[in-house]
Amino acid sequence: MCVIYDVEKDMFLRDTNKYLYDATYFNGQVYTVSNLIPAVYKDEYGNTDDGAGIDFEFWTKAFDE
């Protein structure tokens, strides 16, 4: 499952449009690997907040202890 933050809706959403196996950052670009076919895609839209603080927390019940 891929969780994204939608800046327009100001909320976290489950991204159901991507079936990704893995992703990597190389030479300033993000590349993703398909989970359905043997293909690699260049991510052309998006940004990262690596190193930025998290403004809030969302707690769920414990599924496995």
C-alpha positions in Angstrom: 0.0 0.0 0.0 1.2 3.5 -0.9 0.2 6.4 1.3 0.5 9.9 0.0 -0.2 13.4 1.3 -2.5 15.5 -0.9 -1.5 19.1 -0.5 -4.7 20.3 -2.1 -7.0 18.3 0.2 -4.6 18.7 3.2 -4.9 15.1 4.2 -3.2 11.7 3.8 -4.7 9.3 1.2 -4.2 5.8 0.1 -2.8 5.9 -3.5 -4.8 3.2 -5.4 -3.4 4.3 -8.8 0.1 2.8 -8.4 1.2 -0.7 -8.3 4.8 -0.3 -7.3 7.4 -2.8 -6.2 10.2 -0.5 -5.3 11.6 3.0 -5.9 15.0 4.6 -5.9 16.5 8.1 -6.1 19.3 8.4 -8.7 21.0 11.5 -10.1 18.2 13.8 -8.8 15.4 11.7 -10.2 13.0 9.2 -8.7 12.5 5.9 -10.5 9.9 3.3 -9.6 9.6 -0.4 -10.5 6.3 -1.9 -11.6 4.8 -4.7 -9.6 2.8 -5.9 -12.6 5.2 -5.9 -15.6 9.0 -5.8 -16.0 9.2 -2.0 -16.3 10.9 1.0 -14.6 9.2 4.4 -14.6 10.5 7.9 -14.0 8.4 9.8 -11.5 7.8 13.2 -13.1 5.6 14.7 -10.5 5.9 15.0 -6.8 8.2 16.2 -4.1 9.9 14.9 -1.0 10.1 16.3 2.5 13.0 14.3 3.7 14.4 15.8 6.9 11.3 17.9 7.5 9.4 17.7 10.8 6.0 15.8 11.0 3.3 18.3 12.1 0.9 15.7 13.6 0.5 12.0 14.4 -2.3 9.6 13.5 -2.8 6.7 15.9 -4.5 3.4 15.1 -5.2 0.3 17.1 -2.5 -2.2 17.5 -2.9 -4.9 14.8 0.0 -7.1 16.0 1.7 -7.1 19.3 
